[in-house]
């Protein structure tokens, strides 16, 4: 079964590279391209493809909005998001019906996404022939869009008050955050200041739970910024990568999770 696909990206080079990879893999006919969301909606409505490779970040109408409008129109089309997010985001969608690829796209990963899309397209065609009840693809796509948007929001900058100024830091630069007399103390390699969030719970809700762990009721740490793990009685102390090599205790309830994650 050959899939009919439309490529949507505001960069011509990105579309060309993807078209080249698809040509090497085979089984896909690229029947159209679009450089923005408005054009994408028109091309998809006209050509009725089986599959759309959809960039997330585009000027004007984003890939998210294109997906939402397709859902609203009841379009029967598979969507594979293609954009520049971290590995955690990709892993989060490995079991979804529609897929999610990181730029630059790797041929092996693209092949897996195509296999999934082909199975879904085949299932949809079978359903149409047999007159079966509609599949849950739209619900799954809606869930995927919500999850990606949540991750996008989590990757925004965070305002940290340093002295009398507010500094904007990328959330991935945060080493740890702790309860302090003045509120929530946030530490990065370049800045130490106070968050405008009132509680660690509020700050934690803003951050990626796969990366930022509440290892103690008073401490939230970026697990990629742990320099050393020091055994301490039956628990552990984390030595962080900041200049002071701050030591942060791990609570009893979080010790098991840390051991499982690090295979200790």
LOLOBA-140981 format. One record per atom (N, C-alpha, C): residue number from 0; x, y, z; chain; atom name. Coordinates in steps of 0.1 Angstrom, whole numbers. Each point is the difference from the previous one (the first is absolute). Layout:
BEGIN
   num       u       v       w   cadena   atomo
   NUM       X       Y       Z        A      CA
...
! end
This chain:
BEGIN
   num       u       v       w   cadena   atomo
     0       8     -12       0        A       N
     0      -8      12       0        A      CA
     0       9      12       0        A       C
     1      -2       9     -10        A       N
     1       7      13       0        A      CA
     1      -8      11       6        A       C
     2       7       7       9        A       N
     2      -7      11       6        A      CA
     2       2      13      -8        A       C
     3     -11       8       0        A       N
     3       1      13      -7        A      CA
     3       2      11      11        A       C
     4      11       7      -1        A       N
     4       4       9      11        A      CA
     4       1      15      -5        A       C
     5      -2       9      10        A       N
     5       2      14      -2        A      CA
     5      10       4      11        A       C
     6      10       8      -5        A       N
     6      10       5       9        A      CA
     6      -2      15       4        A       C
     7       0       3      12        A       N
     7      -3      14       5        A      CA
     7      12       5       9        A       C
     8       7      10      -5        A       N
     8      11       6       7        A      CA
     8       2      14      -6        A       C
     9       4       9       9        A       N
     9       2      14      -6        A      CA
     9      14       1      -6        A       C
    10       8     -11       2        A       N
    10      14       0      -6        A      CA
    10       0      -9     -12        A       C
    11       3       5     -12        A       N
    11       0      -9     -12        A      CA
    11      11     -10       1        A       C
    12      11       3       6        A       N
    12      11     -10       2        A      CA
    12      -5     -12       8        A       C
    13      -7       3      11        A       N
    13      -5     -11       8        A      CA
    13     -10      -9      -8        A       C
    14      -8       6      -8        A       N
    14      -9      -8      -8        A      CA
    14       7      -8     -10        A       C
    15      11       6      -6        A       N
    15       8      -8     -10        A      CA
    15       7     -11       6        A       C
    16       5       1      12        A       N
    16       7     -10       7        A      CA
    16      -9     -12       4        A       C
    17     -12       4       4        A       N
    17     -10     -10       4        A      CA
    17      -4      -8     -13        A       C
    18      -3       7     -10        A       N
    18      -4      -6     -13        A      CA
    18      11     -10      -5        A       C
    19      12       4       2        A       N
    19      11      -8      -4        A      CA
    19       1     -13       8        A       C
    20      -2       1      13        A       N
    20       0     -12       9        A      CA
    20     -12      -9      -4        A       C
    21     -11       6      -2        A       N
    21     -12      -8      -4        A      CA
    21       2      -8     -13        A       C
    22       7       7      -9        A       N
    22       3      -6     -13        A      CA
    22       9     -12       2        A       C
    23       9       1       9        A       N
    23       9     -11       3        A      CA
    23      -7     -12       6        A       C
    24      -9       3      10        A       N
    24      -7     -11       7        A      CA
    24     -10      -6      -9        A       C
    25      -7       7      -8        A       N
    25     -10      -5      -9        A      CA
    25     -14      -2       7        A       C
    26     -10      -3      -8        A       N
    26     -13      -2       6        A      CA
    26      -8      13       2        A       C
    27       6      11      -4        A       N
    27      -7      13       2        A      CA
    27       1       8     -12        A       C
    28     -11       6      -5        A       N
    28      -1       9     -11        A      CA
    28      -2      14       6        A       C
    29       9       9      -2        A       N
    29      -2      14       5        A      CA
    29      -8       7     -11        A       C
    30     -13       3       4        A       N
    30      -9       6     -10        A      CA
    30      -2      15       1        A       C
    31       6       5      11        A       N
    31      -1      15       2        A      CA
    31       8       5      11        A       C
    32       3      13       0        A       N
    32       8       6      11        A      CA
    32      -7      14       3        A       C
    33       3       5      12        A       N
    33      -5      13       5        A      CA
    33      11       6       9        A       C
    34       0      13      -1        A       N
    34      10       8       7        A      CA
    34      -5       7      13        A       C
    35     -13      -1       2        A       N
    35      -6       6      12        A      CA
    35     -13      -7       3        A       C
    36      -6       4      11        A       N
    36     -12      -7       5        A      CA
    36     -12       2      -9        A       C
    37      -2      13      -5        A       N
    37     -11       3      -9        A      CA
    37       0      -8     -13        A       C
    38      12       0      -6        A       N
    38       2      -8     -12        A      CA
    38      -2     -14       2        A       C
    39       5      -5      12        A       N
    39      -2     -14       3        A      CA
    39     -14      -5       0        A       C
    40      -9       8       7        A       N
    40     -14      -3       1        A      CA
    40      -6      -1     -14        A       C
    41       4       9      -9        A       N
    41      -6       0     -14        A      CA
    41       5     -12      -8        A       C
    42      13      -3       1        A       N
    42       6     -11      -7        A      CA
    42      -6     -13       5        A       C
    43      -2      -2      13        A       N
    43      -5     -12       5        A      CA
    43     -14      -2      -4        A       C
    44      -8      11       1        A       N
    44     -14      -1      -4        A      CA
    44      -2      -4     -15        A       C
    45       9       5      -8        A       N
    45       0      -2     -15        A      CA
    45       5     -14      -3        A       C
    46      11      -5       6        A       N
    46       6     -12      -4        A      CA
    46      -5     -12       8        A       C
    47      -5       2      12        A       N
    47      -5     -11       8        A      CA
    47      11     -11       2        A       C
    48      11       3       6        A       N
    48      11     -10       1        A      CA
    48      -3     -10      12        A       C
    49       7     -10       0        A       N
    49      -1     -10      11        A      CA
    49       8       5      12        A       C
    50      11       7      -3        A       N
    50      10       4      10        A      CA
    50       5      14      -1        A       C
    51       1       7      11        A       N
    51       6      13       0        A      CA
    51      12       1       9        A       C
    52      11       4      -5        A       N
    52      12       3       9        A      CA
    52      -1      15       3        A       C
    53      -2       3      13        A       N
    53      -4      13       4        A      CA
    53      10       7      10        A       C
    54       7      10      -5        A       N
    54       9       8       9        A      CA
    54      -9       6      11        A       C
    55       6       1      12        A       N
    55      -8       6      11        A      CA
    55       1      15       0        A       C
    56      13       5      -1        A       N
    56       2      14       1        A      CA
    56       0       7     -13        A       C
    57     -11       7      -4        A       N
    57       0       7     -12        A      CA
    57      -6      14       2        A       C
    58       3      10      -8        A       N
    58      -6      13       2        A      CA
    58     -15       0      -3        A       C
    59      -7       8       7        A       N
    59     -14       1      -3        A      CA
    59      -7     -12       7        A       C
    60      -6      -9      -7        A       N
    60      -7     -11       5        A      CA
    60      11     -11       3        A       C
    61       1      -4      13        A       N
    61       9     -11       3        A      CA
    61      -5     -14      -4        A       C
    62       9      -9       1        A       N
    62      -3     -14      -3        A      CA
    62     -11      -5       9        A       C
    63       0       4      13        A       N
    63     -11      -3       9        A      CA
    63     -13       4      -5        A       C
    64      -1      13      -4        A       N
    64     -13       5      -5        A      CA
    64      -4      -7     -12        A       C
    65       9      -3      -9        A       N
    65      -4      -7     -12        A      CA
    65      -6     -14       4        A       C
    66       6      -7       9        A       N
    66      -5     -13       5        A      CA
    66     -14       2       6        A       C
    67      -2      10       8        A       N
    67     -13       2       6        A      CA
    67     -11       3     -11        A       C
    68       4       8     -10        A       N
    68     -10       3     -10        A      CA
    68      -3     -12      -8        A       C
    69       9      -9      -3        A       N
    69      -2     -12      -7        A      CA
    69     -10      -9       8        A       C
    70       3       0      14        A       N
    70      -9      -8       8        A      CA
    70     -14       6       0        A       C
    71      -1      13       0        A       N
    71     -14       6       0        A      CA
    71      -7      -3     -13        A       C
    72       8      -2     -11        A       N
    72      -6      -3     -13        A      CA
    72      -3     -14      -2        A       C
    73       4      -9      10        A       N
    73      -3     -14      -1        A      CA
    73       9      -7     -11        A       C
    74      12       7      -3        A       N
    74       9      -6     -10        A      CA
    74       5     -13       5        A       C
    75       0     -10     -10        A       N
    75       6     -13       3        A      CA
    75      14      -1      -6        A       C
    76       9       5       8        A       N
    76      14       1      -4        A      CA
    76       9      -2      12        A       C
    77      11      -7      -3        A       N
    77      10      -3      10        A      CA
    77      10      12       1        A       C
    78       4       4      12        A       N
    78       9      12       1        A      CA
    78      12      -5       8        A       C
    79      12       3      -6        A       N
    79      13      -2       7        A      CA
    79       6      14       2        A       C
    80       1       4      13        A       N
    80       7      12       3        A      CA
    80      15      -1      -3        A       C
    81       5      10      -5        A       N
    81      15       1      -3        A      CA
    81       5      13       6        A       C
    82       9      -1      10        A       N
    82       4      13       6        A      CA
    82      13      -3       8        A       C
    83       4      11       7        A       N
    83      13      -1       8        A      CA
    83      -3       0      15        A       C
    84      -3     -12       5        A       N
    84      -2      -2      14        A      CA
    84      10     -10       6        A       C
    85       1      -1      13        A       N
    85      10      -9       5        A      CA
    85      -5     -15       0        A       C
    86       9      -9       4        A       N
    86      -2     -14      -1        A      CA
    86     -12      -4       9        A       C
    87      -1       7      11        A       N
    87     -11      -4       9        A      CA
    87     -14       2      -6        A       C
    88      -1      10      -9        A       N
    88     -13       2      -7        A      CA
    88      -3     -11      -9        A       C
    89      11      -4      -8        A       N
    89      -2     -11      -9        A      CA
    89      -4     -13       7        A       C
    90       6      -3      11        A       N
    90      -3     -12       7        A      CA
    90     -14       0       5        A       C
    91      -5      11       4        A       N
    91     -13       1       5        A      CA
    91     -11      -4     -10        A       C
    92       4       1     -13        A       N
    92     -10      -3     -10        A      CA
    92       2     -13      -8        A       C
    93      10      -8       5        A       N
    93       3     -12      -7        A      CA
    93     -11     -10      -1        A       C
    94     -10       1       9        A       N
    94     -11     -10      -1        A      CA
    94     -13       7      -6        A       C
    95       1      12      -5        A       N
    95     -12       6      -6        A      CA
    95      -2      -4     -14        A       C
    96     -13       2      -4        A       N
    96      -4      -4     -14        A      CA
    96       7       9     -10        A       C
    97      -1      13       2        A       N
    97       8       9      -8        A      CA
    97      14       1       6        A       C
    98       9       5      -7        A       N
    98      14       0       5        A      CA
    98       6      14       1        A       C
    99      12       0       4        A       N
    99       7      13       3        A      CA
    99      15      -2      -3        A       C
   100       5       8      -9        A       N
   100      14      -2      -4        A      CA
   100       8      13       3        A       C
   101      13      -3       4        A       N
   101       9      11       3        A      CA
   101       9       4     -11        A       C
   102       1      13      -3        A       N
   102       9       5     -10        A      CA
   102      14      -1       5        A       C
   103      10      -3      -8        A       N
   103      -1      -5     -14        A      CA
   103      -5     -15       1        A       C
   104      -9      -3      -9        A       N
   104      -7     -13       0        A      CA
   104      10     -11      -4        A       C
   105      -1     -11       8        A       N
   105       9     -11      -3        A      CA
   105      -8     -10      -9        A       C
   106       6      -6      -9        A       N
   106      -6     -10      -9        A      CA
   106      -7     -11       7        A       C
   107       7      -6      10        A       N
   107      -6     -12       7        A      CA
   107     -12       4       8        A       C
   108       0      12       6        A       N
   108     -11       4       8        A      CA
   108     -12       4      -9        A       C
   109       3       5     -12        A       N
   109     -10       4      -9        A      CA
   109      -7     -13      -5        A       C
   110       8     -11      -2        A       N
   110      -6     -12      -5        A      CA
   110      -9      -6      10        A       C
   111       3       1      13        A       N
   111      -9      -5      10        A      CA
   111     -13       8       0        A       C
   112       1      13      -1        A       N
   112     -12       9      -1        A      CA
   112      -9      -4     -12        A       C
   113       6      -3     -11        A       N
   113      -7      -3     -12        A      CA
   113      -8     -13       2        A       C
   114       7     -10       6        A       N
   114      -7     -13       3        A      CA
   114     -12       2       9        A       C
   115       1       9      10        A       N
   115     -12       2       8        A      CA
   115     -11       7      -8        A       C
   116       4      10      -8        A       N
   116     -10       7      -8        A      CA
   116      -7      -9      -9        A       C
   117       8      -9      -7        A       N
   117      -6      -9      -9        A      CA
   117     -10     -10       6        A       C
   118       3      -4      12        A       N
   118      -9      -9       7        A      CA
   118     -13       8       3        A       C
   119       1      12       4        A       N
   119     -12       8       3        A      CA
   119      -8       3     -12        A       C
   120       6       3     -11        A       N
   120      -7       3     -12        A      CA
   120      -7     -13      -5        A       C
   121       7     -11       1        A       N
   121      -7     -13      -4        A      CA
   121     -12      -3       9        A       C
   122       1       3      13        A       N
   122     -11      -2       9        A      CA
   122     -12       9      -3        A       C
   123       3      12      -4        A       N
   123     -10      10      -4        A      CA
   123      -7      -5     -12        A       C
   124       8      -5     -10        A       N
   124      -7      -4     -13        A      CA
   124      -8     -12       3        A       C
   125       4      -9       8        A       N
   125      -8     -12       4        A      CA
   125     -13       4       7        A       C
   126       1       9       9        A       N
   126     -12       5       7        A      CA
   126     -10       6     -10        A       C
   127       5       8     -10        A       N
   127      -8       6      -9        A      CA
   127      -8     -10      -9        A       C
   128       8     -11      -4        A       N
   128      -6     -10      -8        A      CA
   128     -11      -8       7        A       C
   129       3      -2      13        A       N
   129      -9      -9       8        A      CA
   129     -11       8       7        A       C
   130       1      13      -1        A       N
   130     -10       9       7        A      CA
   130       1      -1      15        A       C
   131      12      -3       5        A       N
   131       1      -1      15        A      CA
   131       0      14       7        A       C
   132      -1      -1      13        A       N
   132      -1      13       7        A      CA
   132      13       7      -2        A       C
   133       0      14       1        A       N
   133      12       8      -2        A      CA
   133      11      -4      10        A       C
   134      12       0      -4        A       N
   134      12      -3       9        A      CA
   134       2      12       9        A       C
   135       9      -1       9        A       N
   135       3      10      10        A      CA
   135      11       9      -4        A       C
   136       4       1     -13        A       N
   136      12       7      -4        A      CA
   136      -1      14       4        A       C
   137     -12       6      -2        A       N
   137      -2      15       3        A      CA
   137       3       2      15        A       C
   138      -5      -9       9        A       N
   138       2       2      14        A      CA
   138      15      -1       3        A       C
   139       6     -10      -7        A       N
   139      15      -1       3        A      CA
   139       8      12      -5        A       C
   140      -4       5     -11        A       N
   140       7      12      -6        A      CA
   140      -3      12      10        A       C
   141     -12       1       4        A       N
   141      -3      11      10        A      CA
   141       9      -1      12        A       C
   142       1     -12       5        A       N
   142       9      -2      12        A      CA
   142      14       3      -3        A       C
   143       5      -4     -12        A       N
   143      14       3      -4        A      CA
   143       2      15       0        A       C
   144      -9       7      -6        A       N
   144       2      15      -2        A      CA
   144       0       6      14        A       C
   145      -8      -4       9        A       N
   145       0       5      14        A      CA
   145      13      -2       7        A       C
   146       5     -13      -2        A       N
   146      13      -3       7        A      CA
   146      11       8      -6        A       C
   147       1       1     -13        A       N
   147      11       8      -6        A      CA
   147      -1      15       4        A       C
   148     -12       5       1        A       N
   148      -2      14       5        A      CA
   148       5       2      14        A       C
   149      -3     -10       8        A       N
   149       4       0      14        A      CA
   149      15       0       1        A       C
   150       7      -8      -8        A       N
   150      14       0       0        A      CA
   150       6      12      -6        A       C
   151      -6       6     -10        A       N
   151       5      13      -5        A      CA
   151      -1      11      11        A       C
   152     -11       0       7        A       N
   152      -1      10      11        A      CA
   152      10      -2      11        A       C
   153       4     -13       3        A       N
   153      10      -3      10        A      CA
   153      13       5      -4        A       C
   154       3       2     -13        A       N
   154      13       3      -5        A      CA
   154       2      15      -1        A       C
   155     -10       8       5        A       N
   155       2      14      -1        A      CA
   155      10       5      11        A       C
   156       2      13       0        A       N
   156      10       6       9        A      CA
   156      -7       2      14        A       C
   157       8       1      10        A       N
   157      -5       2      14        A      CA
   157       6      13       5        A       C
   158      -8       8       6        A       N
   158       5      13       6        A      CA
   158       5      -3      14        A       C
   159      13       4       2        A       N
   159       6      -1      13        A      CA
   159       5      13       5        A       C
   160      -4       4      12        A       N
   160       4      13       5        A      CA
   160      14      -1       7        A       C
   161       9       8      -6        A       N
   161      14       0       5        A      CA
   161       3      14       4        A       C
   162       0       2      13        A       N
   162       2      14       5        A      CA
   162     -13       8      -2        A       C
   163       1      11      -7        A       N
   163     -12       8      -4        A      CA
   163      -4      -3     -14        A       C
   164       6      -9      -7        A       N
   164      -3      -2     -14        A      CA
   164      -6     -14      -2        A       C
   165      -8      -1     -11        A       N
   165      -6     -13      -4        A      CA
   165       8      -6     -12        A       C
   166       6     -11       2        A       N
   166       8      -7     -11        A      CA
   166      -9     -11      -6        A       C
   167       0      -1     -13        A       N
   167      -7     -11      -7        A      CA
   167      10     -11      -3        A       C
   168      -3     -12       6        A       N
   168       9     -12      -2        A      CA
   168      -8     -11      -7        A       C
   169       7      -7      -8        A       N
   169      -6     -12      -7        A      CA
   169      -2     -11      11        A       C
   170     -11      -6       0        A       N
   170      -3     -10      10        A      CA
   170      10     -11       1        A       C
   171       6      -4     -12        A       N
   171       9     -11       1        A      CA
   171      13       4       6        A       C
   172       2      13       3        A       N
   172      13       5       7        A      CA
   172      -2      -1      15        A       C
   173     -12      -2       5        A       N
   173      -2      -1      14        A      CA
   173       7     -13       6        A       C
   174       8       2      10        A       N
   174       7     -11       6        A      CA
   174      -9      -6      11        A       C
   175      -5       9       9        A       N
   175     -10      -4      10        A      CA
   175      -7      12       5        A       C
   176     -11      -3       7        A       N
   176      -8      10       7        A      CA
   176      -4      -5      14        A       C
   177       1       9       9        A       N
   177      -2      -4      14        A      CA
   177      -8      10       8        A       C
   178      -7      -4      10        A       N
   178      -8       9       9        A      CA
   178      10       8       8        A       C
   179      -2      13       1        A       N
   179       8       9       7        A      CA
   179      -9      10       7        A       C
   180       6       8       9        A       N
   180      -7      10       8        A      CA
   180      -7      10      -9        A       C
   181       6       4     -11        A       N
   181      -5      10      -9        A      CA
   181      -9      -6     -10        A       C
   182      -2     -13       0        A       N
   182      -9      -6     -10        A      CA
   182       7     -13      -6        A       C
   183       0       0     -13        A       N
   183       6     -12      -8        A      CA
   183      13       5      -5        A       C
   184      11      -6       4        A       N
   184      13       3      -5        A      CA
   184       3      -8     -12        A       C
   185       4       6     -11        A       N
   185       4      -7     -12        A      CA
   185      14       3      -3        A       C
   186       7     -11      -4        A       N
   186      15       0      -2        A      CA
   186       3      -5     -14        A       C
   187       7       8      -8        A       N
   187       5      -4     -13        A      CA
   187      16       2       1        A       C
   188       6      -3     -11        A       N
   188      15       2       0        A      CA
   188       3      15       0        A       C
   189      -9       9      -5        A       N
   189       4      14      -1        A      CA
   189      -8       8      10        A       C
   190     -11      -4       5        A       N
   190      -8       8       9        A      CA
   190      -6      -8      12        A       C
   191      -1       7      11        A       N
   191      -7      -5      12        A      CA
   191     -10      11       4        A       C
   192     -13      -4       0        A       N
   192     -10      10       4        A      CA
   192     -12      -6       5        A       C
   193     -11       8       0        A       N
   193     -13      -5       5        A      CA
   193     -10      -1     -11        A       C
   194      -7     -11       0        A       N
   194     -11      -1     -10        A      CA
   194     -12       7       4        A       C
   195      -8       4     -10        A       N
   195     -13       7       3        A      CA
   195     -11     -10       3        A       C
   196       3     -13      -1        A       N
   196     -10     -10       5        A      CA
   196       1      -1      15        A       C
   197     -12      -2       6        A       N
   197      -1       1      15        A      CA
   197       4     -13       6        A       C
   198      -2     -11      -7        A       N
   198       2     -13       6        A      CA
   198       8      -9     -10        A       C
   199       7     -10       5        A       N
   199       7     -10      -9        A      CA
   199     -10      -8      -8        A       C
   200     -12      -2       5        A       N
   200     -10      -7      -8        A      CA
   200      -4       8     -12        A       C
   201      -1      13       1        A       N
   201      -3       9     -12        A      CA
   201      11      -1     -10        A       C
   202      12       1       5        A       N
   202      12       0      -9        A      CA
   202       1     -14      -7        A       C
   203      -2     -10       8        A       N
   203       2     -14      -6        A      CA
   203     -11      -2     -11        A       C
   204     -12       5       2        A       N
   204     -10      -1     -11        A      CA
   204       4       6     -13        A       C
   205       9      10       1        A       N
   205       5       7     -12        A      CA
   205      11      -8      -8        A       C
   206       6      -9       7        A       N
   206      12      -7      -5        A      CA
   206      -3     -14      -4        A       C
   207       9      -6      -8        A       N
   207      -1     -13      -5        A      CA
   207       2     -10      11        A       C
   208     -10      -8       3        A       N
   208       2     -10      12        A      CA
   208      10     -11      -3        A       C
   209       4      -2     -13        A       N
   209      10     -10      -3        A      CA
   209      14       5       4        A       C
   210       1      13       1        A       N
   210      13       6       2        A      CA
   210       2       6      14        A       C
   211     -11       6       5        A       N
   211       0       7      13        A      CA
   211      -7      -9      10        A       C
   212       8      -5      10        A       N
   212      -6      -9      10        A      CA
   212      -1       7      14        A       C
   213     -10      -2       7        A       N
   213      -2       5      13        A      CA
   213       6     -11       9        A       C
   214      13       1       3        A       N
   214       7     -10       7        A      CA
   214      -2       1      15        A       C
   215      -5      12       4        A       N
   215      -2       3      14        A      CA
   215     -11      10       1        A       C
   216      -8       1      10        A       N
   216     -10      10       1        A      CA
   216       4      14      -2        A       C
   217      13       2       3        A       N
   217       6      14      -1        A      CA
   217       9       2     -12        A       C
   218       1     -10      -8        A       N
   218      10       1     -12        A      CA
   218      -6      -6     -12        A       C
   219       2       7     -11        A       N
   219      -3      -5     -14        A      CA
   219      13       1      -8        A       C
   220       4     -12      -6        A       N
   220      13       0      -7        A      CA
   220      -2      -4     -14        A       C
   221      10       5      -8        A       N
   221       1      -4     -14        A      CA
   221       9     -12       0        A       C
   222      -5     -12      -4        A       N
   222       8     -12       2        A      CA
   222      12       0     -10        A       C
   223      -1       8     -10        A       N
   223      12       1     -10        A      CA
   223      11       8       6        A       C
   224      -2       7      12        A       N
   224       9       9       6        A      CA
   224       6      -6      13        A       C
   225      -1     -13       1        A       N
   225       5      -7      12        A      CA
   225      15      -3      -3        A       C
   226       9       4       9        A       N
   226      14      -3      -2        A      CA
   226       4     -13       7        A       C
   227      -5      -2      11        A       N
   227       4     -12       8        A      CA
   227     -11      -4       9        A       C
   228      -1     -13       3        A       N
   228     -10      -6       9        A      CA
   228       7      -6      11        A       C
   229      -2       5      12        A       N
   229       7      -4      12        A      CA
   229      -9      -8       9        A       C
   230       3     -13       3        A       N
   230      -8      -8       9        A      CA
   230       0       7      14        A       C
   231     -11       0       6        A       N
   231      -2       6      14        A      CA
   231     -10      -8       8        A       C
   232       6      -8       9        A       N
   232      -8     -10       7        A      CA
   232      -7      -9     -11        A       C
   233     -14      -1       1        A       N
   233      -7      -8     -10        A      CA
   233      -5       9     -12        A       C
   234       3      12       0        A       N
   234      -4       9     -10        A      CA
   234      12       6      -8        A       C
   235      -2      11      -7        A       N
   235      11       6      -8        A      CA
   235      -1      15       2        A       C
   236      12       6      -3        A       N
   236       1      14      -1        A      CA
   236       5       3     -14        A       C
   237      -6      10      -7        A       N
   237       3       3     -14        A      CA
   237      10      12       1        A       C
   238      11      -1      -7        A       N
   238       9      12      -1        A      CA
   238      -2       6     -14        A       C
   239      -4      12       0        A       N
   239      -4       6     -13        A      CA
   239      11       7      -7        A       C
   240      -2       4     -13        A       N
   240      11       5      -8        A      CA
   240       2      15       1        A       C
   241      -7       7      10        A       N
   241       3      14       2        A      CA
   241      13       2       6        A       C
   242       5      13       0        A       N
   242      13       3       5        A      CA
   242       3      -4      14        A       C
   243     -10       0       8        A       N
   243       1      -4      14        A      CA
   243      -1     -15       3        A       C
   244      -3      -7     -11        A       N
   244      -2     -15       1        A      CA
   244     -10      -3      11        A       C
   245     -12       7      -1        A       N
   245     -10      -1      11        A      CA
   245      -4     -14       2        A       C
   246      -2      -4      13        A       N
   246      -4     -13       3        A      CA
   246     -15       0       4        A       C
   247      -7      -9      -7        A       N
   247     -15       0       2        A      CA
   247      -4     -14       5        A       C
   248      -7      -1      11        A       N
   248      -4     -14       5        A      CA
   248     -12      -5      -9        A       C
   249       0     -13      -1        A       N
   249     -11      -8      -7        A      CA
   249      -9      -6      11        A       C
   250     -12       3      -1        A       N
   250      -9      -6      11        A      CA
   250      -1     -15      -2        A       C
   251      -5      -6      11        A       N
   251      -2     -15       0        A      CA
   251      -9      -5     -12        A       C
   252     -11       8      -2        A       N
   252      -9      -4     -10        A      CA
   252       5       1     -15        A       C
   253      10       9      -2        A       N
   253       6       2     -13        A      CA
   253      12      -8      -2        A       C
   254       6      -6      10        A       N
   254      12      -8      -1        A      CA
   254      -2     -12      -9        A       C
   255     -12      -7       1        A       N
   255      -2     -11      -8        A      CA
   255      -1       4     -15        A       C
   256      -7      11      -3        A       N
   256      -1       5     -14        A      CA
   256      14       3      -5        A       C
   257       8       6       8        A       N
   257      14       3      -5        A      CA
   257       8     -12      -2        A       C
   258      -1     -10       8        A       N
   258       7     -13      -2        A      CA
   258      -4      -7     -13        A       C
   259     -13       0      -2        A       N
   259      -6      -6     -12        A      CA
   259       5       7     -13        A       C
   260       0      13       1        A       N
   260       4       8     -12        A      CA
   260      15      -1      -3        A       C
   261       8       0      10        A       N
   261      14      -1      -2        A      CA
   261       6     -14       1        A       C
   262      -9     -10       3        A       N
   262       3     -14       1        A      CA
   262      11      -2      11        A       C
   263      -2       6      11        A       N
   263       9      -1      11        A      CA
   263      -2     -12       8        A       C
! end
